[in-house]
Amino acid sequence: MSIFTPTNQIRLTNVAVVRARRAGKRFEIACYRNKVMGWRSGAEKDLDEVLQTHTVFVNVSKGQVAKKEDLVKAFGTDDQTEICKMILSKGELQVSDKERHTQLEQMFRDIATIVADKCVNPETKRPYTVILIERAMKDIHYSVKPNKSTKQQALEVIRQLKETMQIERAHMRLRFILPAKEGKKLKEKLKPLIKVTESEDFQEQLEIVCLIDPGCFREIDELIRSETKGKGSLEVLSLKDVEEGDEKLE
């Protein structure tokens, strides 16, 4: 679709329209195709790569620009860039059924890829293939939510798949080195956050190598920093504790 805006005669091509209704009126913004979903998922952070123009329209295809008083009434501001951001995040992307289907299929694959990358079979410690995860997602009738990021949805998929198959986040392998004075006390606080203790050496200081759930990393890091006042150290030995090779399809 190519359009002319009478106000400035800039030709807009490759347009994707995002529409929102506020205060009884319709507002539209002109975006580049394939960029809207990237912005919403967090993959694209440069607004100029998403918006064709920082202008709010009543009708993009006719080039009808929204009136200042209508913007203030609907959005509480006449800052066009801020309003564009509001419409971009909350508005409805105007796409054909074919385009929407293609986008949802791509998001479905992206979610499955993230899950396969982050997870293992807890019994074998082997990762699952993307194809197997896609099949499992179809089995639980997972429905992609176009306005949520793929990472958020991947975490939700993991929670749902745990009810039907052997799957969990791959553990991180960490090494803690803690001062002797705080070591014993801190070890007790860390215990509930550690999945497996692989080695423990207590001489002049306490050194522990262990496996943890990635979701606990920040809490462990903050605990060691605060309890040792910066004297303790935390080292990531591996982001994923996995065996080589994939889980095979049955």
C-alpha positions as CSV (number, residue, x, y, z in Angstrom):
1,M,0.0,0.0,0.0
2,S,1.3,3.5,-0.9
3,I,-0.3,6.7,0.4
4,F,0.2,10.4,0.1
5,T,-0.4,12.7,3.1
6,P,-1.8,16.0,1.8
7,T,-0.3,18.0,4.7
8,N,3.3,17.3,3.7
9,Q,3.1,15.2,0.5
10,I,5.5,12.6,2.0
11,R,4.9,9.3,0.3
12,L,4.5,6.5,2.8
13,T,5.1,3.0,1.4
14,N,5.2,-0.5,3.0
15,V,2.7,0.8,5.6
16,A,1.3,-1.1,8.5
17,V,-1.5,0.8,10.3
18,V,-2.0,0.5,14.1
19,R,-5.4,1.8,15.2
20,A,-6.9,2.8,18.6
21,R,-10.2,4.2,19.7
22,R,-10.2,6.8,22.5
23,A,-12.9,9.3,23.6
24,G,-15.2,8.1,20.8
25,K,-12.7,8.8,18.0
26,R,-10.4,6.7,15.9
27,F,-6.7,7.4,15.8
28,E,-4.1,5.7,13.6
29,I,-0.3,5.7,13.2
30,A,1.8,4.6,10.2
31,C,4.4,2.0,10.9
32,Y,6.8,-0.2,8.9
33,R,5.7,-3.7,8.3
34,N,7.3,-6.4,10.4
35,K,8.4,-3.9,13.0
36,V,5.3,-3.6,15.2
37,M,5.6,-7.1,16.6
38,G,9.3,-6.5,17.2
39,W,8.6,-3.4,19.2
40,R,6.0,-5.2,21.3
41,S,8.2,-8.2,22.0
42,G,11.1,-5.9,23.0
43,A,13.4,-7.0,20.1
44,E,13.2,-3.6,18.4
45,K,13.9,-0.6,20.7
46,D,14.4,2.2,18.2
47,L,11.1,4.0,17.7
48,D,12.3,5.5,14.4
49,E,12.7,2.0,13.0
50,V,9.1,1.3,13.7
51,L,7.2,4.6,13.0
52,Q,7.1,6.0,9.4
53,T,6.3,9.4,10.9
54,H,5.8,10.7,14.4
55,T,2.3,11.9,13.3
56,V,-1.1,10.8,14.7
57,F,-3.7,10.4,12.0
58,V,-7.5,10.0,11.9
59,N,-7.1,8.1,8.7
60,V,-3.6,7.1,7.5
61,S,-4.7,6.0,4.0
62,K,-6.3,9.4,3.3
63,G,-3.6,11.4,5.1
64,Q,-6.0,13.0,7.5
65,V,-4.1,14.2,10.6
66,A,-5.7,14.2,14.0
67,K,-6.6,17.6,15.5
68,K,-4.6,18.9,18.5
69,E,-7.7,19.3,20.7
70,D,-8.9,15.8,19.9
71,L,-5.5,14.4,21.0
72,V,-5.5,16.3,24.3
73,K,-9.1,15.2,25.0
74,A,-8.3,11.5,24.2
75,F,-4.7,11.1,25.5
76,G,-4.3,14.0,27.9
77,T,-1.3,15.4,25.9
78,D,-0.6,16.7,22.4
79,D,2.9,15.1,22.4
80,Q,2.7,13.2,19.1
81,T,5.6,10.8,19.9
82,E,4.2,9.8,23.3
83,I,0.8,9.3,21.8
84,C,2.4,7.2,19.0
85,K,4.0,5.0,21.7
86,M,0.6,4.5,23.5
87,I,-1.1,3.5,20.2
88,L,1.8,1.3,19.3
89,S,1.7,-0.7,22.5
90,K,-2.1,-0.9,23.0
91,G,-3.6,-0.4,19.5
92,E,-4.9,-2.9,17.1
93,L,-2.5,-3.8,14.2
94,Q,-4.5,-3.7,10.9
95,V,-3.3,-6.8,9.0
96,S,-4.9,-9.2,6.6
97,D,-5.9,-12.7,7.9
98,K,-3.0,-14.2,5.9
99,E,-0.5,-11.7,7.5
100,R,-1.9,-12.3,11.0
101,H,-1.7,-16.1,10.5
102,T,2.0,-15.8,9.3
103,Q,2.9,-13.6,12.3
104,L,1.3,-15.9,14.8
105,E,3.1,-18.9,13.2
106,Q,6.4,-17.1,13.5
107,M,5.8,-16.2,17.1
108,F,4.8,-19.9,17.8
109,R,8.1,-21.0,16.4
110,D,10.0,-18.4,18.3
111,I,8.4,-19.4,21.6
112,A,9.2,-23.1,21.0
113,T,12.8,-22.1,20.2
114,I,13.2,-20.2,23.4
115,V,11.7,-23.1,25.4
116,A,14.0,-25.7,23.7
117,D,17.0,-23.5,24.4
118,K,16.2,-23.0,28.1
119,C,14.9,-26.5,29.1
120,V,16.0,-30.1,29.5
121,N,14.5,-33.4,30.4
122,P,15.2,-33.5,34.2
123,E,15.9,-37.3,34.1
124,T,18.4,-37.4,31.2
125,K,19.6,-33.7,31.3
126,R,19.3,-33.6,27.5
127,P,17.7,-30.7,25.7
128,Y,14.5,-31.1,23.7
129,T,14.3,-30.4,19.9
130,V,12.3,-27.4,18.7
131,I,10.1,-29.8,16.7
132,L,9.2,-31.8,19.9
133,I,8.4,-28.6,21.8
134,E,6.2,-27.4,19.0
135,R,4.3,-30.7,19.0
136,A,3.9,-30.5,22.8
137,M,2.6,-26.9,22.5
138,K,0.0,-28.1,19.9
139,D,-1.0,-31.0,22.2
140,I,-1.8,-28.5,25.0
141,H,-3.5,-26.2,22.5
142,Y,-1.3,-23.3,23.3
143,S,-2.7,-20.1,21.8
144,V,-0.1,-17.4,21.0
145,K,-0.9,-13.9,22.4
146,P,0.3,-11.4,19.9
147,N,0.6,-8.5,22.4
148,K,2.8,-10.4,24.8
149,S,6.6,-10.9,24.3
150,T,7.8,-14.3,23.2
151,K,10.0,-14.5,26.3
152,Q,7.1,-14.0,28.6
153,Q,5.0,-16.6,26.7
154,A,7.9,-19.1,26.7
155,L,8.0,-19.0,30.6
156,E,4.2,-19.5,30.5
157,V,4.6,-22.5,28.1
158,I,7.2,-24.1,30.4
159,R,4.8,-23.9,33.3
160,Q,2.0,-25.5,31.3
161,L,4.2,-28.2,29.7
162,K,5.3,-29.3,33.2
163,E,1.8,-30.7,33.7
164,T,2.1,-33.0,30.7
165,M,5.8,-33.9,30.2
166,Q,9.1,-34.2,31.9
167,I,10.6,-30.7,31.5
168,E,12.3,-28.1,33.6
169,R,14.6,-25.1,33.2
170,A,18.2,-26.2,32.6
171,H,20.2,-25.5,35.8
172,M,23.0,-23.0,36.0
173,R,26.3,-24.1,37.5
174,L,27.8,-21.5,40.0
175,R,30.8,-21.2,42.2
176,F,30.5,-19.2,45.4
177,I,33.5,-18.1,47.4
178,L,32.4,-16.8,50.8
179,P,34.4,-15.3,53.7
180,A,34.8,-17.9,56.6
181,K,33.2,-15.5,59.1
182,E,29.9,-15.3,57.1
183,G,30.2,-18.6,55.3
184,K,28.3,-21.0,57.6
185,K,25.5,-18.6,58.3
186,L,25.1,-17.6,54.7
187,K,25.2,-21.3,53.6
188,E,22.0,-22.0,55.5
189,K,20.3,-19.1,53.8
190,L,21.5,-20.3,50.4
191,K,20.4,-23.9,50.9
192,P,16.8,-23.5,49.8
193,L,17.9,-21.9,46.6
194,I,20.4,-24.6,45.7
195,K,19.2,-27.6,43.7
196,V,22.4,-29.7,43.8
197,T,25.7,-29.1,45.7
198,E,28.5,-30.6,43.6
199,S,31.4,-29.7,45.8
200,E,32.1,-27.9,49.1
201,D,35.5,-26.9,50.4
202,F,35.9,-25.0,53.7
203,Q,39.4,-23.9,54.6
204,E,40.3,-20.2,54.9
205,Q,37.0,-19.5,53.1
206,L,34.0,-21.5,52.0
207,E,33.9,-22.5,48.3
208,I,30.8,-24.2,46.9
209,V,30.1,-25.4,43.4
210,C,26.4,-26.0,42.8
211,L,23.5,-26.1,40.4
212,I,20.6,-23.7,40.7
213,D,17.3,-22.8,38.9
214,P,18.1,-19.8,36.7
215,G,15.1,-18.0,38.3
216,C,17.0,-17.9,41.6
217,F,20.2,-16.3,40.3
218,R,19.3,-12.7,41.1
219,E,18.2,-13.5,44.6
220,I,21.4,-15.5,45.3
221,D,23.5,-12.7,43.8
222,E,21.8,-10.1,46.0
223,L,22.1,-12.3,49.1
224,I,25.8,-12.8,48.7
225,R,26.4,-9.1,48.0
226,S,24.5,-7.9,51.0
227,E,25.5,-10.6,53.6
228,T,29.3,-10.4,52.8
229,K,29.3,-6.6,52.1
230,G,30.9,-7.3,48.7
231,K,33.6,-9.6,50.1
232,G,32.0,-12.8,48.7
233,S,32.2,-13.7,45.0
234,L,29.8,-15.4,42.6
235,E,31.0,-17.0,39.4
236,V,28.8,-18.5,36.6
237,L,30.6,-21.7,35.5
238,S,27.9,-22.6,32.9
239,L,24.6,-21.1,31.9
240,K,23.1,-24.5,31.1
241,D,23.9,-27.9,32.7
242,V,23.1,-30.3,29.9
243,E,24.2,-33.6,28.4
244,E,25.2,-33.5,24.7
245,G,22.6,-34.6,22.1
246,D,18.9,-34.0,21.8
247,E,15.8,-35.8,23.2
248,K,14.6,-37.9,20.2
249,L,11.0,-37.9,18.9
250,E,9.1,-41.0,19.7
